[in-house]
Amino acid sequence: MARILVVEDSARLAYGLRNNLEIDGHEVAVAEDGSRGLESAVSWRPDLVILDLMLPKMTGYEVLRALRERGFEIPVLILSARGEEVDKVMGFRLGADDYVTKPFGVLELLARVSAILRRSGTTGQAVQVETFGSIEIRLEHRCVLRDGREVRLTPKEFDLLVALVRRRGAAATRVDLMTEVWGDPAAVLSRTVDTHIAELRRKLEERPGEPRHILTVHRYGYRLRV
């Protein structure tokens, strides 16, 4: 478990980040403006800061500069809608460890968080292996085994499977899955989710036409029977 500080002025986005990070086993604190974010980073000493750029009171750049000038080497992941090359270069020059542009896929962000924490010597995930039926999912290596044999999944198929696994049997809407896996629901057809689900069933279920694990929730979405 890692201590992660989210500095984000969008309450909705901050809530989503906090929820997903806590599901992964992390301890999370949230600051809604740059000034409070800097204060929390200095006093709480998190293992990672997820930092927006466009913040009230102090910009993310100012927060990052202040941290580095004070000698704090806390890893910082910038999360911003500003995706121009000049913005990214500025972030890295000020000492950012990674830069993710909005909109983003939640699972991609969690993978980047895990990678940063791993490089810094902090455990990035509370659980590295998930299982259901004869399926074993090795999260860190993005590897799936069926009866001990590796199953080749595309990156999106893997992310979709993990999105279902992380819900521990709870149902997910197609919009939820599109947001987590593809990042922008408006840019993805719901049929895309259905197609990827069909492929997962083909590769992981004994009888894809009568799935035991990857289930359809009528007029809602999908869930995984673990």
N, C-alpha and C positions, 0 to 999 in steps of 0.2 A: 504494500500500500504506500502511495506517495501523497504528499501534501501539495495540492494544486490551487493556485490563486487565479481566478477568472476576473479580469478587469474588462467589463463590458457594460455599456449603458442601456442596451436593449434588454429589458427584463425578460422578454419571451426567449430570446436567444440564450441569455445567461442561465435561465431555468433549464432549458434543454441540455446545455453543456453540463451543468451541474448534475442533472439526473443521469446522463449517460456515463459521466466520469465516476459517479458514486456506484453505479451498477458494476463498473469495472473494479470496484474495491478501493477507490481513492478517497481521501478526505479533501473536501472542497470548500473553499471560501470564495465569496463574490464581493467585488467592489464595483460601484456603479459610476465612478468618475475617476479621473486620473490622479487627483490629489489623494483620495482615499486608497487608491490602488498602490501608490508609492508608500503611504504610511503602513498599509498591511504587509507589503513585501518586506519592509524594513523590520517591522515588529514580529511578524509571524514566521519569517524565514521559510517560505515554501520551497519545495523541491523543483517546482516549475511554475512559471507565470504565463498564462494565456492572455495576450494583451491586444485589445482593439486599438486602432490609431485615432479615430475620430471620437474623442472623449470630451466631456465637459471639464472645465477648470484647468486640466493639463492634457495635452495630446499624448498619445502613446509614445511618440518620439521623445517627448520631454521626460516622460516617466523612465523610459529606457536609458536615456542619457544620464539622468540623475542617479539611477542605480549603478551604472558603470563608473561614473565619476566618484561615487562613494565607495567603490571597491567591491560591490556585490557581484558575484559571478553566477548568480541564480540563472539557470537556463530560461530563455524567453522565447515563446512561440507567438509571433505576430499573426493576428487573425483580422483581416481587413477587407473591405470592399475595394480598396485602392490597389489595383493590380498592375499599374504601369511599372515598367522596368526601373524608372528612377525612384519610385517608392520602395521597391524591394532592395535596390542597391543602398539606399539611405538606411533602411532597417538593418541590413547586414553590417554596414559600416559602423553603426552605433552599437553593435554587439548582439543582434538577434541570432538565435540558433536555428530558426526555421521561419518560414513565411507562407501562410495559407490564405488564399483569396476567397471571399464570399461570392456566390454561394458555394458550399463545400459539402462533401459527403461525410457524415458523422463517423463512419467506420474508417475512412481515410485519415481523418483527424485523430482518432484514437490510435491508429497505427503510428502516426507521426509522434504522438505523445509518448507512446511506448518506446519508440526508437530513441527519442531524446533522453528519456529517463534511463534507458539501458546504457547509453553512452556516458551518462553522468554517474553511473554506478548505483542508481536507484531502481528497484524492481518496477517494471512498467505495467505488469498485469498480475492480479492476485491469483488467477487460475490460468495455466498455460495449456491445459488439455481439457476438451469437452467430449463427452461420449453420449450416444443414444443408439439403442439396438446394437448392430454390429459395426457402427460408424464411430471412428475416432478422429477428432479434429485437433490438430496441433497448431494452435493459434499463432505462436511466434514464427513458425516456419511456413505458415499458410499452406499446410499440407493436410489432406484428408485421406484416411485409410478405411477400406471396407473389408472386413474379415482379414485384416493385416496387410492388405495389398493397397498400394496407392491408387487413388482415383484422380484423374486429371480434371480439374475444374478451371473454368476461365476465372479471371480476377473478379468479375461481377457476380458470377455464380457463388464463389467463395464468400464474398461480402454479404450476399443475400442470405446464404446459409447461416453465417455468423449473426446477422441481424435477427433471424428467427430464434437461434439458440439462446441469445442473450435475454430473450423475454421469458425464458423458463416456462414455456407452455402457454403464455398469454398470447392472444390474437393480435395481429398487426394489420392495419389497413394497407391497401396498395399505396396510398399517398405516403404513409409512414415509411414504407419500404423504399419508395422512390426517393424520398428525402434522404434517408440514411445511406443508401447505396449509390444513387446517382447525383445527389446534391441539389437538384432543381426539379421539382415535380412538374413544372410547367413545360420543361424541355423533354419529358419522357412520356410515352404513351403507356397507359395502364396495361395494355397488351404485352408490353415489354416485360413486365413483371411476370405475367402469366407464362410467357415463353420460357423465361429463366426457371420458373418453378417446375415447368414440365421437364426441362433438362435435368434439374436436380433429382426429380423423381426417377427419371430414366437411369441416372447414374448411381443412385443410392438406394432406391427401393427394390425389394425383391419382385414385387408386382406393381409396376408404375401405374397401371390402370386402377389398382385397388390399394392406394398408399396406406401404410400403417403409421407413418411418422409425419410426413409433410402433408398436412390436412388443409382442405378448403373450408373456410367459415362462410357460409352462405350469405351473400349480399354484404359482406364485410371485408374479407381478405384471407389471410392464411395464418396458421399457427403450427408449431412443431410439437408433436407428442414425444416427450423426452423419456 
